[in-house]
């Protein structure tokens, strides 16, 4: 786990130094701002800029409002609200829980969606749901909290979620044995990184510790004996998704 988290932590600390430097700003007539290093300017034709993520953008001069060189500090951005502007946001993602080959469920898969509100302070609060596949399929219902650390177009953040997983599979009977599924609590905490690539859209990467309980009971008809089983997942969760505001 230490080796997995190291690149993320390294990015967070080095980004703080980067954001304190002066960078070129290309202001577009659409209202977008591209920050990075201007590579080429043709006054009557185009401008080419490499942004803070290493992407290269090409714009016609007729689409550009102005080009400046300005300090880009985390403190100034935080006062204005890091990440997205305040408002409602939708996040959709796919992911899995990483496990060893000795686990019965090596990599449970999930599709999740969160709807919530982003505050100007950088805090996000929302409600999440979706479908997750453990020993059977479950409907997670949870509260999702996030807090932007710094930045505007590339934003690392902290996240936490907690709630309950409700089984979607109906109780079943097989070979004179009945199976009854029940839900369990869920919890997660970790780091995320969102990367804005255009207005009202950003990619999202998450790495977090995930706890999940699932349970079921077996009842044998010939002697009416019941047995309760609980599966506990303590895993690293990896997710990839996108934001729309």
C-alpha positions in Angstrom: 0.0 0.0 0.0 2.9 2.4 0.7 4.2 2.0 -2.8 0.7 2.5 -4.2 0.1 5.8 -2.4 3.6 7.2 -2.9 3.0 8.6 -6.5 -0.2 10.3 -5.3 1.4 11.9 -2.3 4.4 13.0 -4.4 2.1 14.7 -6.8 0.3 16.6 -4.0 3.5 18.0 -2.5 5.2 18.8 -5.8 2.0 20.4 -7.2 2.1 22.9 -4.3 5.5 24.1 -5.4 4.4 24.3 -9.0 1.3 26.4 -8.2 3.5 29.0 -6.5 5.3 29.9 -9.8 4.3 32.3 -12.5 2.6 30.6 -15.4 1.2 31.7 -18.7 -2.6 32.2 -18.9 -4.5 32.0 -22.1 -8.0 33.5 -21.7 -10.5 32.3 -24.2 -13.6 34.2 -25.4 -15.7 31.3 -24.1 -14.6 32.1 -20.5 -12.1 29.3 -20.1 -8.6 29.8 -18.9 -5.7 27.6 -19.9 -2.7 27.8 -17.6 0.8 26.5 -18.4 3.6 27.5 -20.7 3.1 29.2 -24.1 5.1 27.3 -26.7 4.3 29.4 -29.8 2.5 32.5 -30.8 1.6 33.6 -34.3 -0.1 37.0 -33.7 -2.3 36.8 -36.7 -3.0 33.1 -36.6 -2.7 30.9 -33.5 -1.2 30.3 -30.0 0.0 26.9 -28.7 0.3 26.3 -25.0 1.3 23.3 -22.8 -0.9 23.1 -19.8 0.0 22.1 -16.2 -0.8 18.5 -17.0 1.5 18.3 -20.0 -1.3 18.5 -22.6 -0.7 20.7 -25.6 -3.5 23.0 -26.8 -3.8 24.9 -30.1 -6.2 27.9 -30.4 -6.9 30.4 -33.2 -6.1 34.0 -32.3 -9.7 34.9 -33.1 -10.8 32.7 -30.2 -8.4 34.3 -27.7 -9.4 37.2 -25.4 -5.9 37.8 -23.9 -2.6 36.1 -23.0 -0.8 37.0 -19.7 1.8 35.7 -17.3 0.5 35.6 -13.7 1.3 33.9 -10.4 -0.8 30.8 -9.8 -0.8 30.2 -6.0 -2.9 27.7 -4.1 -3.9 30.3 -1.5 -5.4 32.7 -4.0 -7.3 29.8 -5.7 -8.6 28.6 -2.4 -10.2 31.9 -1.5 -12.0 31.9 -4.8 -13.0 28.2 -4.4 -10.9 25.4 -5.6 -12.0 22.9 -8.3 -15.4 23.4 -9.8 -17.5 26.5 -9.3 -20.1 26.3 -6.6 -23.2 24.3 -7.8 -24.7 20.9 -8.4 -22.4 18.2 -9.7 -22.8 14.6 -11.0 -20.1 12.0 -10.7 -20.2 8.6 -12.4 -17.5 6.0 -12.0 -16.5 2.4 -12.4 -14.2 0.6 -10.0 -13.1 -2.6 -8.3 -11.8 -3.8 -4.9 -8.3 -5.2 -5.3 -7.7 -8.6 -3.6 -5.3 -11.5 -3.8 -5.8 -14.7 -5.8 -6.6 -16.5 -2.6 -9.8 -14.5 -2.1 -13.1 -16.0 -3.1 -14.0 -12.6 -4.6 -10.7 -11.4 -6.2 -11.9 -8.1 -7.6 -15.6 -7.2 -7.0 -16.8 -4.7 -9.6 -19.1 -1.7 -9.2 -20.9 1.1 -11.1 -21.6 4.1 -8.9 -23.2 7.6 -9.3 -23.1 10.5 -6.9 -25.2 13.7 -7.1 -24.4 16.6 -4.8 -23.4 20.2 -4.3 -20.0 21.8 -4.5 -19.5 24.7 -2.2 -17.2 27.7 -2.9 -15.0 26.6 0.0 -14.0 23.4 -1.8 -16.3 21.1 0.2 -18.6 18.7 -1.7 -21.5 16.8 -0.1 -23.6 14.3 -2.0 -25.6 11.1 -2.0 -24.4 8.0 -3.9 -25.9 4.8 -5.2 -25.3 2.3 -7.9 -24.7 -1.5 -8.1 -21.9 -3.6 -6.7 -21.2 -7.2 -7.3 -20.0 -9.2 -4.2 -21.2 -12.7 -3.5 -24.4 -11.4 -5.0 -25.4 -7.9 -6.3 -25.9 -5.1 -3.8 -27.4 -1.6 -4.0 -25.2 0.8 -2.0 -26.8 3.9 -0.4 -24.2 6.3 1.1 -23.2 9.8 1.9 -20.2 11.1 -0.1 -17.9 13.9 1.3 -15.0 15.5 -0.5 -12.6 18.4 0.1 -10.4 20.0 -2.5 -6.9 20.7 -1.4 -5.6 23.2 -4.0 -5.7 24.0 -7.7 -8.3 24.8 -10.3 -7.9 22.5 -13.3 -5.9 19.8 -11.6 -7.2 19.3 -8.1 -6.2 16.6 -5.5 -8.8 16.1 -2.8 -9.7 14.1 0.3 -12.8 11.9 0.3 -14.9 9.8 2.7 -18.1 7.9 2.3 -20.3 5.8 4.5 -23.6 4.0 4.3 -25.3 0.7 3.8 -25.4 -2.0 1.1 -28.9 -3.5 0.3 -29.0 -6.9 -1.4 -30.7 -6.9 -4.8 -30.9 -10.7 -5.2 -34.1 -12.4 -4.1 -34.0 -15.2 -1.5 -33.7 -18.5 -3.2 -34.0 -22.2 -2.6 -31.7 -24.9 -3.9 -31.4 -28.6 -3.1 -33.8 -28.4 -0.1 -31.7 -25.4 1.2 -33.0 -21.9 1.3 -30.7 -18.9 1.2 -31.6 -15.5 2.6 -29.4 -12.4 1.9 -29.1 -9.3 4.0 -27.1 -6.1 3.8 -24.3 -4.6 5.7 -22.5 -1.3 6.4 -20.0 0.3 4.1 -17.2 2.8 4.6 -14.4 4.3 2.6 -11.7 7.0 3.0 -8.9 8.0 0.6 -7.5 10.4 -2.0 -8.7 11.5 -5.4 -7.5 13.6 -8.3 -9.8 15.4 -10.8 -8.5 16.8 -14.0 -10.6 19.3 -16.0 -10.2 18.9 -19.7 -13.0 21.3 -20.8 -15.8 23.4 -19.5 -18.2 21.5 -17.2 -16.3 18.2 -17.5 -13.4 16.6 -15.6 -11.9 13.1 -15.3 -11.7 11.6 -11.8 -9.3 9.1 -10.3 -9.8 7.7 -6.8 -7.7 5.5 -4.5 -9.1 4.6 -1.1 -9.5 2.1 1.7 -12.8 0.3 1.5 -14.7 -1.6 4.2 -17.9 -3.6 3.3 -19.9 -6.3 5.1 -22.3 -8.7 3.4 -24.2 -11.6 5.0 -26.6 -14.4 4.2 -28.2 -17.4 6.0 -28.6 -21.0 5.0 -31.6 -23.0 6.3 -31.7 -26.8 5.7 -35.3 -28.0 5.3 -34.7 -31.6 6.6 -33.8 -30.4 10.1 -34.7 -26.7 9.9 -31.2 -25.7 11.1 -30.1 -22.2 10.1 -26.5 -20.9 9.8 -25.5 -17.2 9.5 -22.4 -16.2 7.4 -20.8 -12.7 7.2 -18.2 -11.7 4.6 -16.0 -8.7 5.5 -14.1 -6.9 2.7 -11.1 -4.9 3.8 -9.7 -3.8 0.4 -8.0 -1.1 -1.6 -10.6 0.4 -4.0 -9.6 1.9 -7.3 -12.1 4.0 -9.3 -12.1 5.9 -12.6 -14.9 8.3 -13.5 -15.9 11.8 -14.7 -17.6 14.9 -13.3 -20.3 17.0 -15.0 -21.4 20.3 -13.5 
